[in-house]
């Protein structure tokens, strides 16, 4: 998952009240220093989410993108300045 995907994942976790906005900000800051790691792994390592949350949040993100008419975020970001 790229940074955009991680951000969507994090925002969905906040929206689902699984983490706070401050926790998301802290995890994203940690991700900047560990760019090879995914946000979900950082959130699980910090004990903020459990592994089972990943599947549920990914579904929420996928469903929200589907409703918005976006099938893959990568496709829509290509060609953007």
Rosetta blueprint (number, residue, H / E / L):
1 X L
2 X L
3 X H
4 X H
5 X H
6 X H
7 X H
8 X H
9 X H
10 X H
11 X H
12 X H
13 X H
14 X H
15 X H
16 X L
17 X L
18 X L
19 X L
20 X L
21 X H
22 X H
23 X H
24 X H
25 X H
26 X H
27 X H
28 X H
29 X H
30 X H
31 X H
32 X H
33 X H
34 X L
35 X L
36 X L
37 X L
38 X L
39 X H
40 X H
41 X H
42 X H
43 X H
44 X H
45 X H
46 X L
47 X L
48 X L
49 X L
50 X L
51 X H
52 X H
53 X H
54 X H
55 X H
56 X H
57 X H
58 X H
59 X H
60 X H
61 X H
62 X H
63 X H
64 X H
65 X H
66 X H
67 X H
68 X H
69 X L
70 X L
71 X L
72 X L
73 X H
74 X H
75 X H
76 X H
77 X H
78 X L
79 X L
80 X L
81 X L
